[in-house]
Amino acid sequence: MNSFNRLIIIFLLMLSIRHTANAQFFRPTFGVRAGAGLSWYSPHIFYDTGTSSDTPGFSFNAGGLMNIKLITLSLLYDTTSSAFKLRYSLQPEVRFSHESASIEASNVYVSSGNKTNIYSTYAIHANQTTIQFPLLLKVSFFGQDNSPVGWLGVSFFGQDTSRAGRFGFFGGPSLLYFISYQEHTVAKPTFFPPFDPIDEVKNMRGFTNSVKLGAVAGIEYFISDKSFVELRLNVVDHYMIENDTKRTSSLNNINLGFGYMF
């Protein structure tokens, strides 16, 4: 069984909680979300460059989520919405994502094995397609919640009356399965021979692991009890070995998303 199949099985087991847990104390909610935004690329193979410029690319993603309420803390014991409450929840997700971006530099020294090549211009366009499994811890406050908080201002699990007007932030790790990762390189050497011009497309997935660990952070606001808007940052680094040379690169993105809870 490969790594991707294991990830699918883990997420399906998490979904089965909805049918096996005691509904009075443990009631996860489910939803969908989609977003789009900008991505940027950092190859980390340049050094001693003259000038460089990034060209942000387009990113989009879509998927499903499960939210599990953990605990509600109130700064004032109250059975109305006048008590300020902090709500903690755990939110596993699964989503499809695609990102692309470019970078161009001049007077570049690029290390390749035991040689150092000199290029007057060096440009890379990168794109990647992944299936991601974020596990987020969410902290939210405000909102139209008039449910009692319980003794000493603490309640576990349960269900809020309404999420409308709620603001919060979230963050956590994300497991990524790479469907594809490509780099299109176009470079012009300063002197040739011995260095030849470059114009090639490489499938970089063969130089790196297909499963990687990233990170997610963001903020959200519930427009109504069911619908919300969010802004999130996704970060992942690639570690790879190419021609006996170790290097890292990153293709990160920030996107605006919309979601709906069932």
WOTA-V967733 format. One record per residue. RES is the residue in one letter. SS is DSSP state (2 for helix, 1 for strand, 0 for the rest). PSI is psi in radians with two decimals (999 if undefined). Layout:
BEGIN
res->RES ss->SS psi->PSI
res->RES ss->SS psi->PSI
END
This chain:
BEGIN
res->M ss->0 psi->2.17
res->N ss->0 psi->3.04
res->S ss->2 psi->-0.66
res->F ss->2 psi->-0.73
res->N ss->2 psi->-0.66
res->R ss->2 psi->-0.71
res->L ss->2 psi->-0.71
res->I ss->2 psi->-0.75
res->I ss->2 psi->-0.73
res->I ss->2 psi->-0.76
res->F ss->2 psi->-0.64
res->L ss->2 psi->-0.63
res->L ss->2 psi->-0.64
res->M ss->2 psi->-0.66
res->L ss->2 psi->-0.52
res->S ss->0 psi->-0.24
res->I ss->2 psi->-0.60
res->R ss->2 psi->-0.56
res->H ss->2 psi->-0.32
res->T ss->2 psi->-0.32
res->A ss->0 psi->2.77
res->N ss->0 psi->2.02
res->A ss->0 psi->-0.39
res->Q ss->0 psi->-0.53
res->F ss->0 psi->-0.35
res->F ss->0 psi->1.69
res->R ss->0 psi->1.53
res->P ss->0 psi->2.61
res->T ss->1 psi->2.67
res->F ss->1 psi->2.70
res->G ss->1 psi->3.12
res->V ss->1 psi->2.71
res->R ss->1 psi->2.72
res->A ss->1 psi->2.61
res->G ss->1 psi->2.90
res->A ss->1 psi->2.69
res->G ss->1 psi->-2.63
res->L ss->1 psi->2.57
res->S ss->1 psi->2.71
res->W ss->1 psi->2.67
res->Y ss->1 psi->2.36
res->S ss->1 psi->1.84
res->P ss->0 psi->-0.44
res->H ss->0 psi->0.49
res->I ss->0 psi->-0.10
res->F ss->1 psi->2.51
res->Y ss->1 psi->2.69
res->D ss->0 psi->0.85
res->T ss->0 psi->2.69
res->G ss->0 psi->-1.19
res->T ss->1 psi->2.72
res->S ss->1 psi->2.67
res->S ss->1 psi->2.41
res->D ss->1 psi->2.51
res->T ss->1 psi->1.81
res->P ss->0 psi->2.57
res->G ss->1 psi->-3.06
res->F ss->1 psi->2.48
res->S ss->1 psi->2.59
res->F ss->1 psi->2.71
res->N ss->1 psi->2.75
res->A ss->1 psi->2.61
res->G ss->1 psi->-2.89
res->G ss->1 psi->2.89
res->L ss->1 psi->2.76
res->M ss->1 psi->2.17
res->N ss->1 psi->2.23
res->I ss->1 psi->1.97
res->K ss->1 psi->2.26
res->L ss->1 psi->-0.97
res->I ss->1 psi->2.57
res->T ss->1 psi->2.22
res->L ss->1 psi->2.33
res->S ss->1 psi->2.39
res->L ss->0 psi->-0.14
res->L ss->0 psi->2.21
res->Y ss->0 psi->2.09
res->D ss->0 psi->2.54
res->T ss->0 psi->0.20
res->T ss->0 psi->-3.14
res->S ss->0 psi->0.00
res->S ss->0 psi->-0.31
res->A ss->0 psi->2.35
res->F ss->0 psi->2.14
res->K ss->1 psi->2.44
res->L ss->1 psi->2.23
res->R ss->1 psi->2.19
res->Y ss->1 psi->2.34
res->S ss->1 psi->2.78
res->L ss->1 psi->2.35
res->Q ss->1 psi->1.67
res->P ss->1 psi->2.54
res->E ss->1 psi->2.83
res->V ss->1 psi->2.33
res->R ss->1 psi->2.66
res->F ss->1 psi->2.38
res->S ss->1 psi->2.52
res->H ss->1 psi->2.34
res->E ss->1 psi->2.64
res->S ss->1 psi->2.61
res->A ss->1 psi->2.93
res->S ss->1 psi->2.77
res->I ss->1 psi->2.52
res->E ss->1 psi->2.41
res->A ss->1 psi->2.78
res->S ss->1 psi->2.71
res->N ss->1 psi->1.07
res->V ss->1 psi->2.35
res->Y ss->1 psi->2.05
res->V ss->1 psi->2.21
res->S ss->1 psi->2.30
res->S ss->1 psi->1.77
res->G ss->0 psi->-2.17
res->N ss->0 psi->0.04
res->K ss->1 psi->2.71
res->T ss->1 psi->2.01
res->N ss->1 psi->2.52
res->I ss->1 psi->2.21
res->Y ss->1 psi->2.39
res->S ss->1 psi->-0.60
res->T ss->1 psi->2.53
res->Y ss->1 psi->2.05
res->A ss->1 psi->2.48
res->I ss->1 psi->2.27
res->H ss->1 psi->2.13
res->A ss->1 psi->2.57
res->N ss->1 psi->2.56
res->Q ss->1 psi->2.59
res->T ss->1 psi->2.22
res->T ss->1 psi->2.79
res->I ss->1 psi->2.18
res->Q ss->1 psi->2.56
res->F ss->1 psi->1.36
res->P ss->1 psi->2.59
res->L ss->1 psi->1.81
res->L ss->1 psi->2.45
res->L ss->1 psi->2.18
res->K ss->1 psi->2.42
res->V ss->1 psi->2.12
res->S ss->1 psi->2.77
res->F ss->1 psi->3.10
res->F ss->1 psi->-2.71
res->G ss->0 psi->2.91
res->Q ss->0 psi->1.14
res->D ss->0 psi->1.93
res->N ss->0 psi->0.41
res->S ss->0 psi->2.56
res->P ss->0 psi->2.58
res->V ss->0 psi->-0.20
res->G ss->0 psi->-3.11
res->W ss->2 psi->2.39
res->L ss->2 psi->0.40
res->G ss->2 psi->0.48
res->V ss->1 psi->2.33
res->S ss->1 psi->2.53
res->F ss->1 psi->2.50
res->F ss->0 psi->-2.26
res->G ss->0 psi->-3.00
res->Q ss->0 psi->2.25
res->D ss->0 psi->2.72
res->T ss->0 psi->-0.81
res->S ss->0 psi->2.54
res->R ss->0 psi->-0.05
res->A ss->0 psi->2.32
res->G ss->0 psi->0.08
res->R ss->1 psi->2.38
res->F ss->1 psi->2.51
res->G ss->1 psi->3.05
res->F ss->1 psi->2.80
res->F ss->1 psi->2.85
res->G ss->1 psi->2.82
res->G ss->1 psi->3.11
res->P ss->1 psi->2.84
res->S ss->1 psi->2.25
res->L ss->1 psi->2.24
res->L ss->1 psi->2.27
res->Y ss->1 psi->2.11
res->F ss->1 psi->2.02
res->I ss->1 psi->-0.74
res->S ss->1 psi->2.67
res->Y ss->1 psi->1.96
res->Q ss->1 psi->2.63
res->E ss->1 psi->2.22
res->H ss->1 psi->1.98
res->T ss->1 psi->2.27
res->V ss->1 psi->2.08
res->A ss->1 psi->2.54
res->K ss->1 psi->2.08
res->P ss->1 psi->2.66
res->T ss->0 psi->-0.69
res->F ss->0 psi->2.29
res->F ss->0 psi->2.38
res->P ss->0 psi->2.93
res->P ss->0 psi->-0.14
res->F ss->0 psi->2.36
res->D ss->0 psi->2.70
res->P ss->0 psi->2.71
res->I ss->1 psi->2.33
res->D ss->1 psi->1.58
res->E ss->1 psi->2.66
res->V ss->1 psi->2.17
res->K ss->1 psi->2.41
res->N ss->1 psi->1.67
res->M ss->2 psi->-0.17
res->R ss->2 psi->-0.45
res->G ss->2 psi->-0.27
res->F ss->2 psi->-0.01
res->T ss->0 psi->2.97
res->N ss->0 psi->2.58
res->S ss->0 psi->-0.29
res->V ss->1 psi->2.22
res->K ss->1 psi->2.85
res->L ss->1 psi->2.22
res->G ss->1 psi->-2.86
res->A ss->1 psi->2.62
res->V ss->1 psi->2.44
res->A ss->1 psi->2.59
res->G ss->1 psi->-3.07
res->I ss->1 psi->2.75
res->E ss->1 psi->2.78
res->Y ss->1 psi->2.28
res->F ss->1 psi->2.00
res->I ss->0 psi->-0.66
res->S ss->0 psi->-3.03
res->D ss->0 psi->-0.49
res->K ss->0 psi->-0.56
res->S ss->1 psi->2.57
res->F ss->1 psi->2.82
res->V ss->1 psi->2.56
res->E ss->1 psi->2.77
res->L ss->1 psi->2.15
res->R ss->1 psi->2.62
res->L ss->1 psi->2.29
res->N ss->1 psi->2.26
res->V ss->1 psi->2.35
res->V ss->0 psi->2.40
res->D ss->1 psi->2.48
res->H ss->1 psi->2.28
res->Y ss->1 psi->2.16
res->M ss->1 psi->2.83
res->I ss->1 psi->2.06
res->E ss->1 psi->2.13
res->N ss->0 psi->0.77
res->D ss->0 psi->0.28
res->T ss->1 psi->2.19
res->K ss->1 psi->2.34
res->R ss->1 psi->2.86
res->T ss->1 psi->2.73
res->S ss->1 psi->2.83
res->S ss->1 psi->2.45
res->L ss->1 psi->1.65
res->N ss->1 psi->2.88
res->N ss->1 psi->2.73
res->I ss->1 psi->2.30
res->N ss->1 psi->2.70
res->L ss->1 psi->2.23
res->G ss->1 psi->2.78
res->F ss->1 psi->2.53
res->G ss->1 psi->2.92
res->Y ss->1 psi->2.29
res->M ss->1 psi->2.37
res->F ss->0 psi->999
END
